[in-house]
């Protein structure tokens, strides 16, 4: 399996078949497992092996299959699947630090991440410093000898800034800090986060891995020591594990993920090109476009520019709302990475709870909209977006 390309691994990696040798992966919908004897039960609790399951909160054959397939795709030693993307981020941060530790995080983060860092960890005595993620000098200044962990989105939500994983990892590792990367916008397709120095990679599987808006899920990837030694005890005792049915949905989603993501990224590039210079727009942001500030980094760090574009409408919130309401194909929702194209107004939805000054500092303007490009026909999407801009 180590010699397979990602597209093959996404279909066949980590396969587990029952005695019936089914083609489509089986769902093991069980919360517990039977032991032949009392002695066998005792032995299972003393020392567990790869196929010795105890309780679904600790592990399950279907969940384990998803974890193995994702680890193979990402080039990680091991993985732990969680109930949601935020359960994954919470698990890594809570298990990775203790009272008195220091974290350095990029300033551009999803709103719920601020809650964990400031409200939860802050109240537990963890110090958090924030930096401009694209400013390598700022990382050098902020990371201290007592910094335990650094955390950032490789591509920020929703302004699509791209952070240099290798550069930040070099600085963090020199101080002995763990590098945790939220890699959702980059997607597992062509991800090089671990090769570039990330110790832990986190995905909201709700996004491109499922890709069809069906289930919540998350996954944490890293070394076996971190996943099983540091993370697993916290996750299995606090109950943030993924359900077997969700894992089965994710396994099936992986089979088409690369085909979907590559088609979505190609459409995103075409739409970005079609919108260049439009009079209703102050800015078109897409990492795959040559005009993006970190475009040279994108070419070395990502397989493509991703599936999301952001537009800053000149008329502010009124123009943004008029644009959203005029769209016919692109639906208004707050997810991304879906087969359906989805548009979001971050300032009033996903990042609504941030103070206005923080929104301004992050570039989340009243006119900013985020569009997650789906797998619809590219020409239809271009026509829909241009028509909605005309209505504005």
C-alpha positions in Angstrom: 0.0 0.0 0.0 2.9 2.4 0.6 3.7 2.3 -3.1 0.1 3.3 -4.1 -0.8 6.8 -5.3 -3.3 8.8 -3.3 -6.2 8.1 -5.6 -5.8 4.3 -5.2 -5.2 4.6 -1.5 -8.4 6.6 -1.1 -10.4 3.6 -2.6 -8.5 0.6 -1.1 -6.4 1.8 1.9 -7.0 0.2 5.3 -9.6 -2.2 4.0 -11.2 -4.6 6.5 -13.5 -7.3 5.2 -15.6 -9.6 7.2 -15.9 -13.4 6.7 -18.2 -12.6 3.7 -15.6 -10.8 1.7 -18.0 -8.0 0.8 -17.0 -5.5 -2.0 -18.5 -2.4 -0.3 -17.1 -1.9 3.2 -19.2 -3.2 6.1 -20.7 -1.1 8.8 -20.1 -2.6 12.3 -22.9 -0.9 14.2 -22.0 -2.1 17.6 -21.0 -0.3 20.8 -19.5 -3.4 22.5 -17.7 -6.7 21.8 -18.1 -10.2 23.2 -15.3 -12.1 24.9 -15.1 -15.9 24.8 -14.1 -16.1 28.4 -13.6 -14.0 31.5 -9.9 -14.5 31.1 -10.1 -13.1 27.5 -12.0 -10.1 28.8 -9.3 -9.4 31.4 -6.5 -9.8 28.9 -8.2 -7.4 26.5 -8.3 -4.7 29.1 -4.7 -5.2 30.1 -3.2 -5.1 26.6 -5.1 -4.3 23.4 -3.9 -5.2 19.9 -4.9 -3.7 16.5 -8.0 -6.0 16.2 -8.9 -6.3 19.8 -11.8 -3.8 20.3 -13.3 -3.1 23.7 -15.9 -0.4 23.3 -16.9 1.8 20.4 -15.8 4.9 22.3 -12.3 3.4 22.3 -12.4 1.9 18.8 -14.5 0.1 16.2 -13.6 -1.9 13.0 -15.4 0.6 10.7 -13.9 3.6 12.4 -10.5 2.0 12.4 -10.7 1.4 8.6 -11.4 5.1 8.1 -8.5 6.1 10.4 -6.1 3.8 8.6 -7.2 5.0 5.1 -6.7 8.7 6.2 -3.3 8.0 7.8 -2.2 6.4 4.6 -3.4 9.3 2.5 -1.8 11.9 4.7 1.5 10.0 5.2 0.9 9.9 9.0 1.7 7.1 11.3 -1.7 7.0 12.9 -5.1 8.8 13.2 -8.0 9.2 15.5 -11.5 10.0 14.1 -13.8 12.3 16.0 -17.4 13.4 16.2 -16.8 16.7 14.4 -14.0 19.0 13.2 -14.2 21.1 16.4 -14.1 17.9 18.5 -10.8 17.2 16.7 -9.4 20.6 17.4 -10.6 20.6 21.0 -9.0 17.2 21.5 -5.6 18.2 20.2 -5.5 21.4 22.1 -6.8 20.0 25.4 -4.6 16.9 25.3 -1.5 18.8 24.0 -1.1 21.4 26.8 -1.6 21.9 30.5 -1.9 24.8 32.9 1.1 27.1 32.6 1.9 26.2 29.0 2.2 28.7 26.2 0.6 28.5 22.8 1.2 30.6 19.7 -1.6 30.8 17.2 -2.2 32.5 14.0 -4.7 35.4 14.4 -6.9 34.3 11.5 -8.9 31.4 12.9 -12.5 30.1 12.8 -14.6 31.6 15.6 -15.0 28.4 17.6 -11.2 28.1 17.8 -11.0 31.4 19.6 -13.5 30.1 22.2 -11.4 27.1 22.9 -8.1 29.0 23.1 -9.4 32.1 25.0 -12.3 30.8 27.1 -11.5 27.2 27.8 -7.8 27.0 27.8 -7.4 30.6 29.0 -9.5 29.8 32.1 -7.4 26.7 32.7 -4.2 28.8 32.9 -2.8 28.4 29.4 -1.3 31.5 27.9 -2.1 32.2 24.2 -0.3 34.6 22.0 -1.6 35.6 18.5 0.5 36.5 15.4 -0.1 37.5 11.8 0.2 34.0 10.3 2.0 35.1 7.1 4.6 37.1 9.0 7.4 34.7 9.7 9.3 37.3 11.8 6.3 37.6 14.1 6.4 33.8 14.7 10.1 34.1 15.6 9.4 36.8 18.1 6.3 35.1 19.6 7.7 31.6 20.1 9.5 31.2 23.4 11.5 28.5 25.1 8.3 27.6 27.1 6.0 27.5 24.0 4.4 24.0 24.0 2.4 24.2 20.8 1.7 26.3 17.7 -1.6 26.3 15.9 -2.7 27.7 12.6 -4.9 27.1 9.5 -2.7 26.4 6.5 -5.2 28.4 4.5 -7.2 30.9 6.6 -11.0 31.1 6.7 -12.4 33.2 5.1 -9.7 35.5 3.7 -7.6 32.6 2.3 -4.2 33.7 3.5 -1.6 30.9 3.1 0.9 30.2 5.9 4.3 28.8 5.2 4.2 25.4 7.1 7.8 24.6 6.7 9.0 28.0 7.9 6.8 28.0 11.0 7.7 24.4 11.7 11.4 25.1 11.7 11.0 27.9 14.2 8.6 25.9 16.4 10.7 22.8 16.4 13.8 24.7 17.4 11.9 25.6 20.6 10.6 22.1 21.1 7.0 23.1 20.3 4.4 20.8 18.6 3.1 22.0 15.2 -0.6 21.6 14.8 -2.1 22.5 11.4 -5.8 22.8 10.5 -5.6 21.7 6.8 -9.3 21.9 5.8 -9.0 24.4 3.0 -6.0 22.8 1.6 -7.8 19.4 1.6 -6.2 16.0 1.9 -5.8 15.9 -1.9 -2.1 16.7 -2.5 -1.5 17.7 1.1 2.2 17.9 2.1 1.6 19.2 5.6 3.4 16.4 7.4 6.3 16.3 4.9 6.7 20.1 5.4 7.0 19.7 9.2 3.5 19.5 10.7 3.4 17.2 13.7 -0.4 17.0 13.9 -2.8 17.6 11.0 -6.5 18.2 11.7 -9.4 18.0 9.2 -13.1 18.6 9.5 -14.2 15.5 7.7 -17.6 17.2 7.4 -16.1 19.2 4.5 -14.4 17.6 1.5 -14.0 14.1 2.9 -17.8 13.6 3.2 -18.3 16.1 0.5 -22.0 15.7 0.2 -23.4 17.4 3.3 -24.5 14.3 5.1 -22.6 13.9 8.4 -20.4 15.7 10.9 -16.9 14.3 11.6 -13.3 15.1 12.2 -9.9 13.4 12.1 -6.5 14.0 13.8 -3.4 12.6 12.2 0.1 12.4 13.6 2.8 10.1 15.1 1.7 6.9 16.8 3.2 8.3 20.0 1.0 11.4 19.9 -2.2 9.8 18.7 -2.1 6.7 21.0 0.0 8.1 23.9 -1.2 11.7 24.3 -4.5 12.1 22.4 -6.3 8.7 22.7 -6.5 8.7 26.6 -8.2 12.1 26.5 -10.5 11.3 23.6 -11.7 8.0 24.8 -12.5 9.2 28.3 -14.2 12.4 27.2 -16.4 10.8 24.5 -15.5 12.7 21.3 -15.1 9.6 19.1 -16.7 9.1 15.7 -19.7 6.8 15.2 -19.4 3.7 13.0 -22.1 4.9 10.6 -20.3 8.2 10.1 -17.0 6.5 9.5 -18.7 4.4 6.8 -20.0 7.5 5.1 -16.5 9.0 5.3 -14.9 5.9 3.8 -17.3 6.1 0.9 -16.7 9.8 0.5 -13.0 9.2 0.2 -13.5 7.1 -2.9 -14.6 10.2 -4.9 -12.8 12.9 -3.0 -9.9 13.5 -5.4 -12.2 13.6 -8.4 -14.4 16.1 -6.7 -11.7 18.3 -5.3 -9.8 18.6 -8.6 -12.9 19.4 -10.5 -13.9 22.0 -7.9 -10.5 23.6 -7.9 -10.5 23.8 -11.7 -13.9 25.5 -11.6 -12.7 27.9 -8.8 -9.8 29.0 -11.0 -12.1 29.5 -14.0 -14.6 31.6 -11.9 -11.7 33.7 -10.4 -10.5 34.4 -13.9 -14.0 35.4 -15.1 -14.4 37.9 -12.2 -11.1 39.7 -12.6 -11.7 43.5 -12.9 -15.5 43.3 -12.3 -16.7 46.8 -11.2 -18.9 45.4 -8.4 -15.9 43.9 -6.7 -13.1 45.4 -4.6 -11.2 42.2 -4.5 -11.2 38.6 -5.7 -9.3 36.2 -3.5 -8.2 32.8 -4.7 -4.9 31.1 -3.7 -4.5 29.5 -7.1 -4.5 32.8 -9.0 -1.2 34.5 -9.8 -2.4 37.7 -8.1 -2.7 36.1 -4.7 0.0 37.4 -2.3 1.2 33.9 -1.4 0.8 32.4 -4.8 4.5 31.2 -5.1 4.0 29.4 -1.7 0.8 27.9 -2.9 2.5 26.3 -5.8 5.0 24.5 -3.6 2.7 23.7 -0.6 -0.6 22.7 -2.2 -1.6 20.6 -5.2 -4.0 23.3 -6.4 -5.6 26.6 -5.3 -8.3 24.9 -3.3 -12.1 24.9 -3.7 -13.0 28.2 -2.1 -12.9 31.8 -3.5 -13.7 35.0 -1.5 -15.2 38.1 -3.0 -15.2 41.6 -1.4 -18.2 43.6 -2.8 -17.7 47.3 -3.1 -21.2 48.1 -1.7 -20.6 46.5 1.7 -23.2 44.3 3.5 -26.1 45.6 1.5 -24.4 44.6 -1.8 -23.3 41.3 -0.3 -26.9 40.4 0.8 -28.3 41.5 -2.6 -25.7 39.2 -4.3 -26.5 36.2 -2.1 -30.2 36.7 -2.7 -29.8 36.9 -6.4 -28.0 33.6 -6.8 -30.0 30.8 -8.4 -27.6 27.8 -8.3 -25.3 28.7 -5.4 -27.1 28.1 -2.1 -26.8 30.1 1.0 -25.4 28.0 3.9 -22.3 27.9 6.1 -20.7 24.7 5.2 -17.9 24.2 2.6 -16.3 21.5 0.6 -19.7 20.2 -0.6 -20.7 18.9 -4.0 -23.1 21.8 -4.1 -21.8 25.3 -4.4 -22.4 27.3 -1.2 -22.1 31.0 -0.4 -21.6 32.5 3.1 -21.5 36.0 4.5 -18.9 35.5 7.3 -19.4 38.8 9.1 -23.0 38.0 10.0 -22.7 34.2 10.3 -19.6 32.1 10.9 -17.5 35.0 12.3 -20.5 37.0 13.7 -19.4 36.7 17.3 -16.0 38.3 16.7 -15.8 42.0 17.8 -15.9 44.5 14.9 -12.3 45.5 15.4 -11.1 41.9 15.2 -13.1 41.4 12.0 -11.5 44.5 10.5 -8.0 43.3 11.5 -8.7 39.9 9.9 -10.0 41.4 6.7 -13.6 40.2 7.3 -15.3 43.2 5.8 -19.1 43.8 5.5 -18.8 43.1 1.8 -16.8 39.9 2.0 -18.5 36.7 0.8 -17.0 33.2 0.8 -18.0 30.8 -2.0 -17.3 27.1 -1.8 -17.3 25.9 -5.4 -19.2 22.6 -6.0 -19.2 20.1 -8.9 -21.8 21.8 -11.0 -21.0 22.8 -14.6 -18.4 25.6 -14.5 -20.2 27.7 -17.2 -23.4 27.6 -15.2 -21.7 28.7 -12.1 -19.9 31.6 -13.9 -23.3 32.7 -15.4 -25.0 32.5 -12.0 -22.3 34.5 -10.2 -22.1 37.2 -13.0 -25.9 37.4 -13.1 -26.1 38.0 -9.3 -23.3 40.6 -9.5 -25.3 42.3 -12.3 -28.3 42.4 -9.9 -26.2 44.2 -7.3 
